[in-house]
């Protein structure tokens, strides 16, 4: 007979720009919380090598979310390790995890632009197989578009937003945002 779990699983979400420490933290969460770690960059690198095709990004994220939600259903802690720059993305994952009876913890990572650049350059020099080059212009653009989590998102006290207009449920929005295949 299987072991009965008395605690509910937790979905850990790492939020932040490239080079801010998300994957380092995700590895620690993986070990400390016995969590399934789903790191998008590792999957994209394994599937596409030096290419980083934009068309594949949303599909890979969606597939990892599918795996993560299934693991939560099975009572396994999960850490989703990619930027989650949009509040709508975080709201969807918070709602979907809650629907499965799972807890959610958001972890936000932030650095000054010079420190972020230093870390990215070091990673590119020491572990080029794990990353892609990112220009200062890209980093500046991304810094302008990230939706920084509110204190209420981070501590879980803020209610989850309603799905965007045109989507009656977060599950429907999720399927639109993260398609199951390219094309």
N, C-alpha and C positions, 0 to 999 in steps of 0.2 A: 504494500500500500504506500501511496505517496505521502509526503509530509504536508500537513496543513499549515498554511501561512496565516499568521494572525495580524500582520501589519500590511498596510496597503502599499503597493509599489509607488515609486516616485519617478516622475519625469523631470530630469534636470535639463535646463535650456541654457546654453552658453550664448551670450549676446555681446557683440562687439565687432570692431573693425579688424582687418588682418593684422597679425603681429602683436595683438594686445594680450595674449596669454590664454586664449580659449582652449586650445588643444592641450597645453600643459595642465590646465585645471581639469579638463575632461579626463585626462589620464589619471589624475589623482582621484577624481570622483569615481571612475571605473574601479579603482583598487579599493578605496575606502568604503564605497557603498555597494560593492558587488554589482555594478551596473554594466549593462551592455552599452559600449561606446560606439556611436555611429558618427564617424568623422568624414564629412563629404570629400575633403581634399584627398584623403587616402583612396577612396573609391574612384574618384575621377582620375587620379594618377594611375591606378591599377588598370582602369579600363581604356584610357586614352593616351597614356604616356605623356610626352611633352606638350601635347595639344590640350587645350582647355576650352572645348567647344561650348559656346554660350547656349546652344540649343539643348545640350545635355544637362546643364546645371539644374534646371527645375525638375527634370525627370529623375535625376539621381537623388535630389532632395526628397522628392515625393516617394521614391522607392524606400529610402531610409526611414521616412516617416511611417510608411506602411509596416516595415519591420518593427520599428519602435512601438507602434500602437499594438501590434500583435504580442510583442514581448510584455507590454503592460498588462494585456488581457491574461497572460500566463503568470502574472505576479512577479515579473522581473523588473528591477529598476533599469532605467534607460537614461543615457545622456546623449542629447542631440548636439553635435559639435559643428555648428557653422553659424554665421553671423546673425541670422534672424533680425535683420535691420528694421523690418516693418512691424509696427504694432499689430497690424492685422494678422501677420504670421504668428506672432506670440499669442494673440487672443484666440486664434483658431486652435493652436496646440493646447493652450490652457483649457479651453472648452472640451476638446476631444478627450483629453486626459481625464477631466472631471467626469465626463460621460462614462468612462471606464472605471470610475472609482479610485483613480490614482491621484496622488498629491503632485504638485508642481513646484519646482524651485527654479527661479530665474537667477542667473549669475551674470552680472554685467561687468565687462572689462574695458578699461579706458586708459590711454596713455597720452602723453604730449606727442605732437607730431614728430619732433626730433627723436624721441625715444622709440617710437613706432618704426621710423625709418631705420634706426640703428639695428633694431631687432630683426627687421625684414632683411636687411643687408647681411647680417650675420647668418641668418637661416639660409639665405641664397648661397653664401660662400661655404657653409659647413654641411648643409643638407639640401643640395639643389634638386635631388630626386623627390623632395617632399613639397616643393613649392613652385611658383611661377614668379617671374619678375613683375613688379608692380611699380609703375612710375609715380613720381610725386603728384602729377596731375590727376592720376586715377585716385590716389589716396585722398587728395583734396576734394574731389567730386564725391567720393563715398562718404567722407566726413560730413558733407552738406546734406546727404540724403538719409542718413541713418536716423531713425526715430528712437531717441534715447529713452529707455524705460523709465517710467515714473516710479517714485518711491512706493506707491500702492501696488504697482505691478511686481516690484521686487519683493515686497514683503507679503504679497498675496491678499492684501486687504481691499484692493480695488476690484470691483466686479468686472467680469469679462464683458467687453463690448458686444453689441449685437453684430451679426454678420453684415457686411456691406450691402448696400441696396442691390436688389436683383438676386440675392442669395438668401433663401429662407432659412438655411442652416449653415453652420460652420463646416459641416461635412461636404456640402455642395460647393462651398467656396474653396475648400481644400482641394477637391478634385479639379477645379478650374485652375487654381494657382499652381498646383503641382501635378501636372498631367502624368498619366501612367506610361506614356510612350512618346517618342519624338514624332512630330508630324501631325 
